Amino acid sequence: METGRLKIYAEAEKMVALLAVLLFFPAPALPQTPFYQGKTVTILQGTAPGGTADMMVKAALPYLKKYIPGEPALLSEYMPGGGGVKAVNHLYKNVRPDGLTIGNVGGGLVSNAVLGEPSVLYDINKLIYLGSPHSHYHWVFMTRRESGLKSLEALRSALGVRVGAQSIGHSVYIVGRLFAYLIGVKEPKFVVGYSGPELDIALQRGEFDARINNADTLLKRNRDWLDKGVVDVHAMMEVPKGARHEYFARLPEVEEFARSERERKVLAMLRAFRQVGSPYILPPGTPIEQTKILREAVVKTFNDPGFHQEYKKLTGDEATPLMPDDMEKAIKELPRDREIVDLFKKIAGGGPLPPR
């Protein structure tokens, strides 16, 4: 009897000791399922499908999927309008900040806000920036050969040259206006309402006389225009200044046409606007953990040689990424001089170009 009680006590002591060990050394946590596993991430683009901006996103999609833990499905949604303003307004005001929607828009995101455009309903200081696939630009100003504007002198002598663009506020529209202003085109007319690919067709049809385009896009998509003399290319703009383009190095840089320090400052502001490229953004309030995951995925994408190859194949241009921290710094340090902003707004707006 006594022996039986001793055995029971011994077993009880073992159980107590085991329980103490379990309490003191908890079992290892089970691995958590990645947040993005089985989910769909929407890339909200502020442009129509098929243009250069869309190709930039397409180049990144396989790598973003690869580097976001859980490899979610990635879906593009297009919301063109107002040079990207419509898409950013929607992201800022309506999209749930859960890390499942990423915006991708042009540089108008920043310029429209700094210029105080009334349609802007977002605060650029509150958006979350993930970086841009490119920060270098080479814009060229060209005219249709059949328009008879074969030289800068002919451009300056003509009255009412028609310049095509997507929409008021779009970067192509703003840069085209600045070229016309600095070159000295007399009373130019700006024809809008096109997508990127439609601009090429409309120029060939003679719906307008001139347009600006990305230099490498022109070489990739319309090299035959240059070889066959379909267009005349008159000037270029470098972003950042001094980043020469090998093929178009013979062209004058648009700053050569500036007559004053005021005009040079306007051009410097535009360069700063364009250097932010085509930002990937998140709405304010996106959780820190999701923000960190997506920022790291973007950085890894931009550093992947495969992304650079795909980007070159789809856009004809070299990727020149601006990383998240550098983008935030660039936006924070962006010049916002009121006098220059006012002049820029007149150049970028829908009215006649201001007198020089």
Secondary structure, DSSP 8 states (H G I E B T S, - for coil): -HHHHHHHHHHHHHHHHHHHHHHHS---------TTTT-EEEEEESS-TTSHHHHHHHHHHHHHHHHSTT--EEEEEE---GGGHHHHHHHHHTS--SSSEEEE--THHHHHHHTT-TT--S-TTTSEEEEBSB--EEEEEEEEGGGT--SHHHHHH-BS-EEE-SSTTSHHHHHHHHHHHHHT-BS-EEE----HHHHHHHHHHTS-SEEEEEHHHHHHH-HHHHHTTSEEEEEEEEESTT---STTTTS-BGGGG--SHHHHHHHHHHHHHHHT-S-EEE-TT--HHHHHHHHHHHHHHHH-HHHHHHHHHHHSS--B-B-HHHHHHHHHT----HHHHHHHHHHHSSS-----
